[in-house]
Amino acid sequence: MTTATQSTGRPAGPATHRDSAARRDQSTGRTLAVLLRQRIRRDRWQLVIWILGIALLALFSAASISNTYGDAKSRAELMQLAIANPAVLMLRGLPQGTGLAAVTFFEIFTFLALLAGLMSTFLAVRHSRAEEESGRAELIASTPAARVLPTVATLIHGVLANVLLAVATGLGFIAAGLPASGSFAAGAAVGGAGIAFLAVGLLLAQLMMTSRGANGFASAVVVLAYLLRGIGDASGTITGDGSHLVSAWPTWLSPIGWGEQFDPYGANDWRPLLLQLGLAVVLMAVVFALQSVRDSGAGLIPERAGRRDARATLAGPLGLAWRLQWPTILGWTVGGLFTGLLAGALGSVVSTSIANDPSLGNIRKAVGQIGAGGSGTMTQIFISAIFSIVGVLAAACATQAVIRLRQEEAGGAAEVLMSTPLSRVRWLLQFLLVGVIAIVLVLLAAAIASGLAAVSAGEDASTVNSSFAAAAAQLPVALVYLGVLALVFVVLPSWTIPLGWTLLGLGAFIGIFGGLIGLPTWVHDLSPFAHSPVVVGTPDWTGGYWMLGIAVVATAAAAVLIRRRDFAIG
């Protein structure tokens, strides 16, 4: 006999069942609130950096474009430059008029959406696959939270972060003097892209066995979305007065491309937000379905069976560091190769366009403002400018080398290694050596591809030398990121990952595009990319020597200080 029957003499009625269901709902709500507070507390500083940084980029970009292209004539010339050159459209966005607000959205939106995607995928993996790797997810699953509520909490946390990002981005545009309605639509386009990529990150966390693999594939998806959008924009159709483009079909395969279709300062069409949110809903349904059938800690993409006996190269820390990082290095190297092909193939096209149309003479000046600049043939200037993007890939590869150090430490693997005769200094330096090798591989692949593509397009064989010189100019920049982030890892280990990606993103945007959009000189000079050696025309390696010195000093300081601190696990 049940307790309800014993106390009342009657079977439990509908009211009793309703009370029991209400108590369960209250318990579920309290558990979900606890999980959500834990995520907000854990990410509070990282999200502040991401959201504030993206909002400030929106503000500074809008203000700088207003100062640089304040009159209609200069904006019309800028749009003419963009529409005439596929490379500019690949890097920028979709031309939608010559108004100040429309030009601002064209210049900055795709980069903001790219950053929102990276922020969201990193957040998703951090609170899902990384938790399973550490064993914390299994502990939480043994509580009333079970396995579903943590994923729900991560989803709510990510959506709230992107809503806040959308509002902050809109306010940044408004603070620069752009119309409020269009500014909030632009913010929604950024936030909507972030929510779509949040679901991508959670899905890949279900598929991959490791957080490293999930983050790597998620980042690749974000970059692929950016490239698909670029291809669609570059092959779009000119409409109207010649300052508008209609995207080709590849743009419609990308959440970033959907964001462009808002046309916030023109048509102000919010319907593309339904595509971004719809993709997130579909992917989240798949996430919950997969989570219900897989074991905790397992991935749906199985690991490849390993060798019975380890290779001799794994006997030392250098071989281990390479083994842990080679898939990531391969991915960045392939990215460098394709970017090099783009630089070599399009350099000749841009040079020919200017020769055939004197009205496009401003292209030379604008392209020269990307990166360190210099004087020389248009093909050389263009290759040097595009190699600034290759420098970002090399610096990203270096950043991940240091992040891998932090992951090894946080997971406890480093402490196990330290129980052997291996010293902390040697462990650190071997990982950094792999980072140097990775940087060289990315730059070398891009240089070879660029030189071959340029020669195939009919350029003189001397262009090969220009490609290798442009690659060499990015080496000090990447080494600065490697050395400085290594010092951050030693001094502030818990800040390694958020600071690493934030510094890289801000440095890339300010250094590469700061001159083009007219950022103040002191802001532009904050980025290492603004000081990369000039190799076009009269070479100037002054900035390169300074950066090499900073990299050496930072690495030496990291090697000295790592002797004196404890390992920070978790």
VOBAFI-396186 format. One record per residue (C-alpha): x, y, z; residue in one letter. Coordinates in pm, whole numbers, plus 32768, in hexadecimal, padded with zeros to 4 digits. Layout:
BEGIN
XYZA ...
This chain:
BEGIN
800080008000M 808781587FA2T 80CB8269809ET 7FB6833D800DA 7EBB82218042T 7F2F81E081A7Q 7F13834B8213S 7DC183998177T 7D1F824B8148G 7CF2829A7FD9R 7DCE825E7EA7P 7EAB83827E35A 7DDE84657D57G 7E2F854A7C33P 7E85866A7D1DA 7F9785997DC1T 802F85467C70H 802286B37C0DR 80D687147D4DD 81E1860D7D0CS 8212868A7BA7A 822787F07C23A 833487907D1ER 83F786E17C0CR 83DA88147B2ED 845388F37C48Q 857A880C7C89S 85CF88097B16T 85B989827B08G 869D89AD7C35R 879B88B77BA7T 879889667A57L 87C88AB87B04A 88F58A337BC3V 899489AC7A84L 89528AF279CEL 89EB8BC27AE8R 8B1D8AE07AE6Q 8B508B1B7971R 8B1F8C91798CI 8C158CA57AAER 8D178BCF79FCR 8D048C9A78B8D 8CC78DF37948R 8E198E8778ECW 8E418DCE77A5Q 8CED8E3F7728L 8D2B8FA47799V 8E698FA876C7I 8DBF8F0D7598W 8C838FE275A2I 8D2C912975FCL 8E3B90EF74F7G 8D4090A973E0I 8C6791D37443A 8D9792B97448L 8DFC923D72EFL 8CA2929E7273A 8CC093F57315L 8E219441729DF 8DDE93C1713FS 8CA894957114A 8D5695C971A0A 8E8C959470CAS 8DC795616F8AI 8D05969D6FD7S 8E4D975D6FF4N 8EF796BA6EC9T 8DD4969E6DD5Y 8CF897B86E51G 8C8F98356CF8D 8BBE977B6BFBA 8CCA978A6AEDK 8DD196D16BB9S 8CD495C96C1ER 8C6D95996AB2A 8DDC95676A56E 8E0094696B6EL 8CD493A46AF0M 8D5E93B5698FQ 8EA593296A11L 8DF2920E6AC3A 8D0991A969AAI 8E2691A968ADA 8EFE90BE697CN 8E918F6569F3P 8FAA8F606AF6A 8F17908C6BADV 8DBE8FEC6BAEL 8E548EA96C35M 8EE98F656D5BL 8DD1905E6D95R 8C6490256D4CG 8B3D90736C6CL 8B2591D56BDCP 89CC92636C25Q 89E893D16BCAG 8AC894FB6C07T 8A2495876D40G 8B0495AA6E6FL 8A4A94A06F36A 8A3D93AE6E10A 8BB393D26DD1V 8BF993976F43T 8B2F92566F3FF 8BE391E86E02F 8D3892276E9FE 8D0E91846FF4I 8BE69095700CF 8C878F546F8BT 8DAF8F797076F 8CC68FB571A0L 8BFA8E827142A 8D3A8DB57123L 8D9F8E1B7284L 8C3F8DD27306A 8C568C76726EG 8DA48C2D7313L 8D288CB27462M 8BF48BD37452S 8C9F8A9373E3T 8DAC8AB374EDF 8C9E8AEC75F4L 8BDA89BE757EA 8D0288D07584V 8D85895776D0R 8C4288FA7782H 8C0187AE76D3S 8D1A86DB7643R 8E2687797720A 8D52872B7854E 8D3785C177E9E 8EAE85AC77B3E 8EF2862D7911S 8DF7853C79B1G 8D2286537A44R 8BFF86087959A 8BE284A679E1E 8BDA85287B45L 8AC786207AEFI 8A05850E7A3AA 89F4844D7B83S 892F856D7C20T 87C685D27BD3P 8852869E7AB0A 8888855879EEA 89178585788DR 8817866077E4V 8806878D78CDL 897887E978A8P 894B87FA772ET 880F88CB775AV 88CD89B47846A 89E889D8774AT 88EE8A257635L 883F8B317707I 89908BBF7771H 8A088BD67609G 88C48C71758CV 88CB8D7876A0L 8A368DC8764DA 89DE8DFD74E0N 88AB8ECF7533V 898A8FAA760AL 8A878FB474ECL 8975902073F9A 8907913B74DDV 8A6E91AC7522A 8AC291AA73AET 898A9272735DG 89E0936F746BL 8B40938973DFG 8AB893E77289F 89C094DC7325I 8AD4958073F2A 8B8A95C372AAA 8A5B967D7226G 89B49571714FL 8836954C7146P 87AD948A7270A 86BF93A171B7S 87C8933170C0G 88CE931671D2S 87FE9223729FF 87B8915C7161A 8930914D7124A 896390DB728AG 88588FD0725CA 890B8F547125A 8A4A8F2971F1V 89978E867316G 88CC8DA37233G 8A088D23718FA 8A988CE372E9G 89678C167353I 897C8B447216A 8AEB8AF87259F 8A9E8AAF73C7L 89CA898C734DA 8AE289257260V 8BD489177386G 8AE58848745AL 8AAE87557339L 8C23872472FDL 8C5086F07473A 8B6B85C2744BQ 8C29853C7320L 8D9585697382M 8E5784AA748CM 8F1F85D3750DT 8EE98744754CS 901887897471R 8F7486D6734DG 8E24877C738BA 8EBE88D7739FN 8F908897726AG 8E6D88227196F 8D898933721CA 8E888A4071C5S 8EAA89A5706BA 8D3089B7703CV 8D2D8B2770A0V 8E498B776FAEV 8D9F8AA86E9DL 8C608B716ED0A 8D2D8CB06EADY 8DCE8C2F6D6CL 8C858BB96CD5L 8BF58D0F6D19R 8D278DA96C75G 8D0B8CCF6B40I 8B9A8D226B1EG 8BD98E976B44D 8D028E976A55A 8C318DEE6947S 8AF78EBE6985G 8A318F8B6888T 8A3C91076875I 88E591AC6892T 884B930468A2G 893B942A688BD 8A6E934B688AG 8AAB93676A01S 89DC92356A61H 8A1E90C26A36L 89398F956A47V 89F28E6E6ADDS 8A278D2E6A1CA 89AC8BE16AA7W 8AE18B8B6B80P 8A8A8CAD6C68T 89418C016CBDW 89FF8AD76D4BL 8A908BAD6E62S 89F58C3F6FA1P 8ADF8D676F6DI 8A558D8E6E0DG 88F48D876E99W 89548EA36F80G 89BC8F776E55E 885D8F556DC6Q 87CF90226EE8F 884291586E25D 880A92126F6DP 883893746EEAY 877593346DAAG 865A92386D9CA 868491EE6F12N 85FF908D6EDCD 85FA8FB57018W 85858E786F6AR 86E78DE66F45P 86EC8DD070C2L 85EE8CB6709BL 86ED8BF46FCDL 87FA8C2170D6Q 87158BBF71F5L 86768AA77127G 87CB8A0B70EAL 88128A1E725FA 86C7897472B3V 8703885971BBV 8865881C7230L 87FD882473A0M 86F4871D735AA 8809864472C9V 88E5868F73F8V 87E0861774F1F 879384E5741BA 89048485740EL 893984C6757FQ 882283D475D4S 88D182B07525V 8A4482E2756AR 8B06829676A6D 8B9B83AE7773S 8CFE83F37701G 8CD1833D75B6A 8CC583DD7460G 8BFB836D7336L 8D2E838B7257I 8E0C827572E3P 8F7E82A37316E 906281F47223R 90FC80BB72B4A 925C8104732AG 939C803F72F7R 93EC7F2773E5R 95447FBA7427D 9592812D7432A 967F81BF7334R 97DC821573A8A 979083877374T 969D837D749AL 97B9832F7587A 97F984A575B8G 972785DB75FCP 975F8668749FL 96C5853773F8G 95A2853F74EAL 956686B174ADA 956486757335W 947D85487356R 93828617741CL 938187387328Q 93BE86B871C9W 924C86A77160P 921C881371C3T 935F88767115I 92EE87C16FDCL 91A688816FDAG 924B89D76FF9W 934F89766EF4T 923F891A6DFBV 91998A696E46G 92E28B186DFEG 93088A596CB9L 91B08AC26C39F 91E58C2B6CA3T 93318C2A6BE9G 92848BA86AB2L 91888CC36ACFL 929D8DC76AF2A 93648D4C69C8G 923C8D1468E2A 91858E5C6928L 92BB8F3A6934G 92D78F3167BBS 91608F6E6793V 916690A46871V 929A912D67BFS 91F790FC6669T 90B391A066DDS 916B92DD6744I 922F92E565FFA 90EF92CC6532N 902193C36600D 90D894FD667AP 8FA8955F674BS 900394446838L 914B94E56899G 90DA95086A04N 90EA938E6A21I 9262939E6A3CR 9250948A6B65K 913C93C66C11A 91E592736BEAV 932D930C6C5DG 9283936E6DA4Q 924392006DF6I 9361918F6ED4G 94B792346ECDA 949992D06D71G 95C2932A6C97G 9600938F6B2FS 962C92B269FEG 9560920D68EDT 93EF91DB692EM 941D9062692CT 952B907A6A39Q 945891636B10I 932990816AF1F 93ED8F476B4DI 94878FF96C77S 932C90696CEBA 92928F0F6CCFI 93BA8E7A6D87F 934A8F436EB4S 92298E4A6EBFI 93268D2D6EA9V 93D58DCE6FD1G 928F8DB47094V 927E8C407046L 93E88C0F70B5A 93A88CD471F5A 926E8C067235A 933B8AC87210C 94378B54730BA 931A8BB373F6T 92938A5173EFQ 93EC89C77441A 93EB8A8A7588V 927F8A3975C9I 92DC88CB75ADR 93D5890376C7L 92BB8989779ER 91D988647745Q 92E7876B77A0E 9317881A78ECE 91A5883D793BA 916386D078E5G 9273865579CFG 934B85BA78BEA 946486B578F7A 947C865C7A66E 94A684EF7A0BV 95C08549791CL 966A86127A2CM 968784D57AFES 978A846079FET 98E684FC79D6P 984C85FA78E6L 987987617962S 976E886D794CR 984C894B7877V 9890883A7779R 971F87E0776CW 96C3894A7725L 97D289847622L 978788447562Q 961D88AE7535F 968E8A0774C7L 9781896973D1L 965E88AF7334V 95AC89FE7323G 96D38A937263V 96D3896A7173I 955C8998713FA 95868B0970EEI 96938ABC6FECV 95BE89AE6F4AL 948F8A936F25V 955F8BAD6E8EL 96288AC56DAFL 94F08A1D6D22A 94568B716CD6A 95958BF56C32A 95BC8AC86B4EI 944D8ACC6AEAA 944E8C436AABS 95898C3969D6G 950D8B186901L 93B48BB368D5A 94468D01686EA 952F8C65676CV 94108B9266E5S 93438CD266BEA 94548D6865E1G 951D8E2F66DEE 96968E4A66D1D 97638D46678FA 97D58E5B687DS 96798E4C6916T 96E88D0A69BFV 97EC8DD46A7DN 96DE8ED06ADBS 96078DB86B69S 97218D2F6C40F 977C8E8E6CB6A 96108ED16D16A 960B8D886DD7A 97508DDB6E8BA 96BD8F2B6EF5A 95AC8E776FB9Q 96A08D9D707CL 96F48EA0718CP 95818EEA71BFV 952A8D7D71FCA 96598D5172E1L 95E78E7973B6V 94978DD173EFY 95478C8A7445L 96398D26753DG 954E8E1C75E5V 94378D1C760EL 95368C2776A2A 95818D3077A8L 940B8D5C77E8V 93EF8BE27812F 94FF8BE3791CV 94868D1779D9V 930B8D0079ACL 92C18B99793FP 91458BB17958S 91488CDC786BW 92108C2D775BT 90EF8BC4767CI 900E8CFB768FP 912E8DF1767AL 91D58D2E7562G 90AE8D3C7475W 90458E9A74DCT 919F8F3074A3L 91BA8E7F7355L 90648EF172DDG 9092905A7346L 91F8906672CAG 91988FDA7176A 907A90CC7140F 912E920471BFI 927691B77111G 91F591406FC1I 90C092166F8EF 9106933C7074G 91AD94086F63G 909B93BE6E69L 8F8194376F4CI 904B95586FDBG 908294EF7146L 915895E27210P 92CC95A371EAT 92FD9551735AW 91ED94457348V 927D93B67207H 93D893A572A2D 935A92C973BFL 9351919D72D5S 948490CE727BP 93F890AD711AF 9425922570EDA 959C91FB7122H 95E290D6703CS 9716911B6F64P 96E591D96E1EV 975E90FA6D03V 96BF91A86BD7V 979992B46B3DG 98A493246C36T 98BC92116D41P 98A4927E6EADD 98CD91736FB8W 98D8926170E2T 978791EF7165G 97E490857128G 992390A071F6Y 9867913E7317W 9760902A7311M 98688F197303L 99098FB77435G 97BD8FC474EFI 97798E577498A 98CE8DE9751AV 98AE8EB2765DV 974B8E3576A0A 97B28CCC7661T 98E18CED7744A 980B8D877857A 97108C6C7837A 98278B697852A 98AD8C0D7990V 975D8C437A39L 96CD8AE979F6I 97C78A5A7AEDR 971E8B1A7C07R 95AD8ACF7BE4R 94D189A67C30D 940588F77B28F 929E89767B12A 91BD884A7AD0I 905588757A62G 
